[in-house]
């Protein structure tokens, strides 16, 4: 059984359990509200409002548009970009879009190097 089939089976069990509970407690009239609440929770969890690029220096407009184009191609998102400057990065950048995160900073590389030397 592939992973998508397992997920579908598990989700069907959860939905069936919820429907059974509402039926057993004579609360099936709540189904539209429950459905709407689940939909809202899902949308809030997956909402991506902006692309946040943290860099050691302020990015130019052209660099920010380049990030936007790459994120559109890579993740399929076309969102406004926010550039935060953090001098502690020393170089490189981090990018976050919702729960997706990429860290190419020199600070991370130095931290990883330090860990490997101390191990």
C-alpha positions in Angstrom: 0.0 0.0 0.0 1.6 3.3 -1.0 1.8 6.3 1.3 -1.0 8.3 -0.3 -3.4 5.3 0.0 -2.4 5.0 3.7 -3.1 8.7 4.3 -6.4 8.4 2.5 -7.4 5.4 4.6 -6.4 7.1 7.9 -8.3 10.3 7.0 -11.3 8.3 6.0 -11.2 6.6 9.5 -11.0 10.0 11.2 -13.9 11.4 9.2 -15.9 8.2 9.8 -15.2 8.4 13.6 -16.3 12.1 13.7 -19.5 11.3 11.8 -20.2 8.4 14.1 -19.7 10.5 17.1 -22.0 13.3 15.9 -24.6 10.7 15.0 -24.4 8.9 18.3 -24.7 12.1 20.3 -27.5 13.4 18.1 -25.5 16.4 17.0 -25.4 15.8 13.2 -26.9 19.3 12.8 -23.4 20.6 13.8 -21.8 19.0 10.7 -21.8 22.2 8.6 -20.2 24.1 11.4 -17.6 21.4 12.0 -16.9 21.3 8.3 -16.4 25.0 8.2 -14.2 25.0 11.3 -12.0 22.2 9.8 -11.7 24.1 6.5 -10.7 27.3 8.4 -8.1 25.5 10.4 -6.6 23.9 7.3 -6.5 27.3 5.5 -4.9 29.1 8.4 -2.3 26.4 8.8 -1.4 26.5 5.1 -1.6 30.2 4.7 1.5 31.8 3.2 1.3 35.6 3.4 4.8 36.6 2.3 8.3 35.5 1.4 10.7 36.5 4.1 14.4 36.8 3.1 16.8 37.5 5.9 20.2 38.7 4.7 23.3 40.4 6.1 22.8 43.4 3.8 19.8 45.0 2.3 18.8 43.4 -1.0 18.3 45.5 -4.1 14.9 45.6 -5.9 16.4 43.4 -8.6 17.6 40.8 -6.1 14.2 40.7 -4.4 12.5 40.2 -7.8 14.9 37.4 -8.5 14.0 35.7 -5.2 10.3 36.2 -6.1 10.8 34.5 -9.5 12.7 31.6 -7.9 10.1 31.0 -5.3 7.4 31.1 -7.9 9.2 28.5 -9.9 10.3 26.4 -7.0 7.2 26.5 -4.7 4.6 27.8 -7.0 3.9 30.9 -4.8 3.8 34.5 -6.0 3.8 36.5 -2.8 5.2 39.8 -1.6 8.8 39.7 -0.4 10.0 41.2 2.9 13.8 41.7 3.4 15.0 41.7 7.0 18.6 42.5 7.6 20.5 40.5 10.3 24.3 41.3 10.5 24.8 38.1 12.5 24.4 36.1 9.4 27.8 37.4 8.2 26.9 36.3 4.6 24.3 34.3 2.8 20.6 34.4 3.5 17.6 32.6 4.9 14.3 32.3 3.1 10.9 31.3 4.7 7.5 30.9 3.1 5.0 29.6 5.6 6.5 26.4 7.1 9.1 26.1 4.3 12.6 27.3 5.4 16.0 27.5 3.7 19.2 28.5 5.5 22.3 29.2 3.3 23.9 31.6 5.8 27.5 31.7 6.7 26.5 31.7 10.4 24.8 28.3 9.9 27.9 26.9 8.1 30.2 28.1 11.0 27.9 26.6 13.6 27.9 23.3 11.7 31.7 23.4 11.4 32.0 24.1 15.1 29.7 21.1 16.0 31.7 18.8 13.7 35.0 19.9 15.2 33.7 19.4 18.8 32.2 16.0 18.1 
